[in-house]
Amino acid sequence: MARFRRIDVFLKMEATGIIPVFYHPDIEVCKGVLQACYQGGIRIFEFTNRDDFAHEVFAELSKYATKNFPEMIMGVGTIMDASTAALYIQLGANFVVSPILHPETAYTCNRRKILWIPGCATLSEISKAEELGAEVVKVFPGEVFKPSFVKALKAPMPWTNVMVTGGVSPTQESIEEWFGAGVSCVGMGSQLFPKEVLQRKDFQFIEDKVKTAIGILQAWRVQHTK
Ligand SMILES: O=C(O)C(=O)C[C@H](O)[C@H](O)COP(=O)(O)O
């Protein structure tokens, strides 16, 4: 498995802008999705810890990524406690994402110099996360917040780096409104990986969707870079 410095993980997250958020119990489906994402231009991938044996799938996927796509930075999401974070770090996770703000998870990640991205829903939680060392926070669930929340929070806290996950889709409207509001990156799950597409193992569909989303973001960034 490949280990990346946490500053490089954050910079790659910002540069790629779009982070696939994915879980499937079938390792062959995971490999197909990872390859499609890579070919579509993704260099950072969040595997979510969605059942009791998800770590076994991650262990294999992480090795597969290192061997076939050594630039791909693998991380884990849906981490609720420090011991699960430690398990995934041992298996090759280069960043740890949570739906919640859990200080003990921060201590474990910081000790190992692994990027920790807690889920936050208020400015007080964001501020606490930053005191605990979070370089970037996950505003979650995005479908509840809307982009205006990000814009408003960046007025008093312009230093805050925001990732938003939940309800983001690979469309021009969704990408432009979130990046326009000031996010550093977005996580995308169900919209990039519709169930029926996974059922028919249509990895080309995923690659095309990813390419389109990255193209939209790049075009937006060219227009909006000062
Ligand atoms: O548990 C986590 O760590 C999460 O990030 C939660 C979900 O995976 C995202 O909310 C995906 O949301 P959709 O893109 O709307 O499918």
The ligand as a MOL file (V3000), in Angstrom:
LIG
                    3D

  0  0  0     0  0            999 V3000
M  V30 BEGIN CTAB
M  V30 COUNTS 16 15 0 0 0
M  V30 BEGIN ATOM
M  V30 1 O -20.7610 8.2850 5.8230 0
M  V30 2 C -20.0340 9.0610 5.2400 0
M  V30 3 O -18.8280 9.2020 5.5450 0
M  V30 4 C -20.6030 9.8810 4.1630 0
M  V30 5 O -19.9190 10.6680 3.5590 0
M  V30 6 C -22.0440 9.7150 3.8560 0
M  V30 7 C -22.4100 9.3690 2.4130 0
M  V30 8 O -21.5940 8.3980 1.8680 0
M  V30 9 C -22.5200 10.5770 1.5580 0
M  V30 10 O -23.4470 11.4010 2.1360 0
M  V30 11 C -22.8600 10.2620 0.1310 0
M  V30 12 O -23.9020 11.0580 -0.2960 0
M  V30 13 P -24.4380 11.0560 -1.7900 0
M  V30 14 O -23.3440 11.6310 -2.6390 0
M  V30 15 O -25.6320 11.9430 -1.7340 0
M  V30 16 O -24.7590 9.6450 -2.1020 0
M  V30 END ATOM
M  V30 BEGIN BOND
M  V30 1 2 1 2
M  V30 2 1 2 3
M  V30 3 1 2 4
M  V30 4 2 4 5
M  V30 5 1 4 6
M  V30 6 1 6 7
M  V30 7 1 7 8
M  V30 8 1 7 9
M  V30 9 1 9 10
M  V30 10 1 9 11
M  V30 11 1 11 12
M  V30 12 1 12 13
M  V30 13 2 13 14
M  V30 14 1 13 15
M  V30 15 1 13 16
M  V30 END BOND
M  V30 END CTAB
M  END
